[in-house]
Every structure is written in structure tokens, then in C-alpha cells.
Amino acid sequence: MKAAREFVGDMAEHISMPEVYVAIRKLLLNSNTTIDDFVEVVESDSMLAVRVMRMAQSQYFGFPRSCESLYQAISLIGLMQLHDLMLGTLCMRTFSAIPEEVLNLKAFWRYNVQCGIAARTIGQFSKTDSHQVFFTLGLLHEIGHAAMFLKEPEASLRALDESLSRFRTLAAAEREYLGFDYGQVGSELMQLWHLPPVYQQVATCHLEPDRAQPDFRPAVNVVYLAHQFCQDPRPAQHDKLIRRCVDEMPQFSRLPKNIDQILVDEIETHTDPVLGLLWPLGAQDLANERWGLS
């Protein structure tokens, strides 16, 4: 992990989260804050304020009602979900400058929105605690790729070509060409941004959930299932995988037998509206592209 830590440290000033996010984090750590304090911070970023209003009225995020003020919007969303949704859209903004010839951001974020939707759905049906956070955990589980393509585009592209031509996992090819993989970089990003440990565990272990610390294994397994499904989103392809997860984590026994079809329907219904909510102004136009390698 040392190489990944140095890699992220070298680019820290270019990928630090905006001041508005830092201010929200400080408010969350202060037990004496009020909704008005959060409103004041969000209002300092006009684009973010508009986005929060739209999120509060989004059917997908569970608030299909009209909001007349930012105060009402934040009250409806709740402070932790406000944090999670802000984190997602601000991450998109942070990495929006990557040239399209280096990384197809449209395909990259579309795929990760799908993983977020799948993770949230799996968390909800398995009744895993705080299932709302799983959207953001799924959305950001491959964020290390964005940092790698931003700082080392040539080596990252070589690793991608290698994984496609020789049918290797992208993570293995990245370790060969860069000395670390996207999960390790993602974990270091989560530490740079001072996110809770579950984010680091998901980034590092979502390909091998058995490596996760016991307290975080349920969350890692949720994102693992979502990731595997989005790699091959055909219905009825994952029975064996789900049975293995049930053996590991009993809460997955609550998943309905048709969970594959439910995930297909949720992703088809919600991907474009959710991506539209989060997509930063001025970034590449949205289009139906495909990303999905690990």
C-alpha cells in the first residue's frame, strides 16, 4: 500500500475535496449544529444547492414531493444522506477534467451509478443496516481508476489493454504496470478525504470480501455482489455466487429468489435519472456507453 499512498500523496492538492464538502464534514462532527448551518454552507455553492433541491425531489432517493426551500430539502434528505449524495456528485466534479481520449467518463460513471443502484437494492432487500449508504459505497468503489487515469494515463491505458487482450483482471494488470491496483488507490483516496473506514474496506476488498475486517464484511459483501452483477447483468447468472454469500453472511438469505431480475429492472429504470442528478455541469455530455472491467 506504500506505493499507492505515495501516488495519492503526490496528487493530493489536485484531488482534494472542495471547501464546501470539508465544511459539511466539520458540521457533521459538531453536535451543536442546526439545519440552518447546513443550509448556509450548501448555499455557498450555487450549483450544489440546485442539485440538493433536485435530489430532495427525486423519486429514486425516496423524496417524491415538492420542496420550496433548501431547508426543507435538507430536512427531507437527512444529514447523513446529504453527506453521501454530496460526496458522490463532488467526486464526479473533482475528476471531470480527465480528457475523453484517456478515460470515457460517461461510461465510467454510468457503470458506477449502476453499481450504486445494485448495492442499495441488495442492502435494502437483505435488510443490511443503513442500506442508504450503499448507493455511495457502490458509486465510489472504483474511484481509484479515475485517479490513476488522471495522473498516469499511459500506464493505466497499457494495463487496460493488457487486461482486454490477455483476459487478465484489470487489477492484476495495474499491479504489473503501476505497482498497485485501483482498490489500493481508492482506499488511499478515502483516507485522504477522511471518510469512514467502511469506504476504505469496500475500495480495497470488494473483489475479495474474505479479506475485509469482520465488522465491515457485510457491507463489503453487498458491494461485492453488486460489482459482480454489474460485470454480467444478465438475469439468473448469479445463483452460485449468491449461495456462497449466503453461506458467508446469513442476512443474504433474505434476498428474493428473483433478485437478479429486480436488479435489472432497478438499473434500467433509475440509471439515467440518477446519473443526470449527479452529473457535473460542464463535464462530457451523457451518452449510453459501457465500462466494466476489474
N, C-alpha and C positions, 0 to 999 in steps of 0.2 A: 504493500500500500504506500510505501515511501515515495516511489516514483510518481504515483497518481497524486499524492499530496503536493509534491513539488510542482507537478504540471498545473494543478489548480492554483497553487500559490502564485505562480508566475503570471497568471492572467487575472488574478483576483480583482484588480481595480477595474477591469473591463466587464466583469460579470457580477459585480456586487448588486444586490437588490436595490431598487430606488428608495429614496428617503421616505416616501410615503409608506412603504412596507415596513421599514425599520421603525417608524413612528407607531404603526399599528401593533407591532410586536411589543413595543415598550408599554403601550396601553394595556395589552392583554396581561402583562406581568404585574400590573398595578391594580390592586383590588378596589381602589377608591375611584376608578374611572366611571364615567356615565356614558350613555348613548350619545349625548351631545359632544363628548370628547372625540368619539369616533367619527361623528358627522363632520366636525371641524377638520380632521385630518383628511378624510376622503374628499371633502370639498376642495382641498388644496390641489387636487389633480382632476381637472375637469373631465378628461376622457374616462378616468376611472370612476368618477361619480356617475356619469351616464351609464357605464357598464354595470355598476352595482344596482342602479334602478332597474335596468333590463333583467338582471339576474333575479331580482326580487319578484318580478312578474313572470318569470319563466315557469312553464308548466313542468319541465323536467326536474328542476330543483325544488319543486313542491310548493310553489307560491303563486298559484293561478288566480291572483286577484290584483286589483289596481292599487298602486301606491302613489300618493300625492306628494310625498316628501322623502328626502334621503333618510330622515329619522325613522319614518315608517318602514322604509326598505330594510334598513339595518336591524330594526326590531324584528321584522319578519324572518330575515335570514338567520339571525343569531350570530354572536360574535365569533365563535369558532368556525362556523361555515363561512362567514365573511372572510376570515383569515385564509381559509383553504381556497376559496374561489379567487380571491385576490392573488394568492400565490401562483395559481395556475396561469391567470391572464398576464401577470407581471413577468413570469418566466418566458412566456411567448414573446413579450415585448423585449426582454433582455437579449434574446437570441435572434431577433428578427432581421438583423443585418447580415446574416450569412448569405453569400451570393447563391442564387438558384443553381448555378452550374456546379457548385460544391455540394450543396445539400438541398434536396427538394423539401423545403419546409412545409409546403402544403400537404404532401404525403406523410411526412414525419408526424406532424401534429394531428392530422386526421386519424392516423393509426393509433396514436396515444390517447386521443379522445375516446376512441373505441375501446381501448383497454380500460380507461377510466369508467366508462359506462358498464363494461362487463364486470369490473371489480366491484362497483357499487351494487350491481344486481346480485352478484354472488354473495356479498356481505349481507345484503338485505334478506335474501331467502335463507341463508344459513344462520340468520339472527346473530351474526358476529357483532360484538359491541361496537358502538359508534360507527355504523356502516356508512354514514355520510362521508367520512374522511377517505373512504376507499376510492372515491372518484379521483381525488387529487393524488393519492398514492399510485393509482394506475396511470394517471396522466403523466406523472413525472418519473416513472420507474426507469425510463430510458434516457433521461435528460443528459446523462454522460455523453451520449453520442453527439448532442448539439455542441457541447464544449469542445470535444475532440475535433469536430469538423470546423469549428471556428478557429482553433489555434494551430492544428496540424492537419490541414485539409488533404495534402498529398498522401501522407502516410495513412490517413483514415480511408481515403479512396482506394489505396492499394489493398488495405485489409478487406474492404467491402468487395472488391473484385476477386480477391483470393477466396473469400467465403462462397461466392457465387460459382466460380469456375471449378473449385475443388470440393464443393459440398462440405465445407467446414463450417462450424459455427462462427458467427462474426466475432464473438467474444474471444475465441481461440486465435483467430487471425489477428485481432487487435493486440493481444498479448505478444504475438510474434513480432509485429511491426512497430509497436509503440512501447512495449514493456509493461503494459497494464491494459485492462479492458474497461468497457463503458460502465459496468457496475461499480468498479472501484472509483472511477472518476465521479460517478453520480453520488456515491457515498461521501466523497470529499466535498462536493458541492453542498450537500445537505449540512455538513458541518460548518462550512463557510457561512452559510445562511442561518446558522443556529436553529435548525429545525429539530423537532423531537426525534429521539433515537429510532423510532419506528420507520422514519423516512430513510435513514441510513441503512437499516436492516433490509428493507424492501429493495433498495437500489443494489445492494451487494449480493443478496441471497435469492432473488426471485427466480433464478434459473436452477438453484439447488436449495430448496427450502429447508432441507435437513441441516444445513449449515447455520441456520438462524438461531439466535438465542431463544431458549424455550418460551420466555414471556412474549416474544414477538412472532413466534411461529404461526399462530392462527392468521395474523394479518399478512405475513409473507406468503402463506399458502393461498390466501384469497387472490393476491396479485399473481402468484404463480399460475393458478387456474385461469385467470383472466388472460394472462400473457399467452399461455398455450392455446387457449381457444382462439384468440385473435390471430395467431400464426396460421391456424387452419380452421376458419369459421364455418365449416360445413356442419350441419346438424348430425347428431348421432356418431360423432367421431371420437368421443372422449369418455366413453363408459369406463374403460380400463383405468384411465387417468383419474377419474372421479372416485372410483372404488379404492384406488391407492390412497387418495387424500382422505377418504372416509376412515380407512384403517388408521391413518396418522392422526386425524383430527375428527373426533366424533360429531362435531357440530355440522360437518358437511353431509351427514346422513339426513339433514333436514332439506337438502336440495331436492326439488321435484324431479321426477324421472325425465321430464321433458325440458330440463334446464338448458340444453343446447338450443332448442327452438326458441325458448324465451329470450336467450341472449341474442340470437339472430334478429328477432323482432325488435328488441330494445335498441340494438345498434342501428338497424335500418331506420327506425323511427326518429331517433334522437341525435345521431351523429352531426348532421348538418346544422340543426338549430343550436346545439351546444357549441360547436366549433365557431359558429357565427357570433355567439355571445362572447367568446373568449378571444377571438382573433384580433390582434392589434391593428389599429388604423395605420395605413402606410406600408404594411407588410405585403408580401406577394398575394395576388388575388387567389381566392379559394378555387379549387378545382378537384375533380374526382381522381385523385392519384393514389398510388399504393406504396406503402412502406411496410416492412415487417420482416426483419432478419435478426437472429440472435446468435 
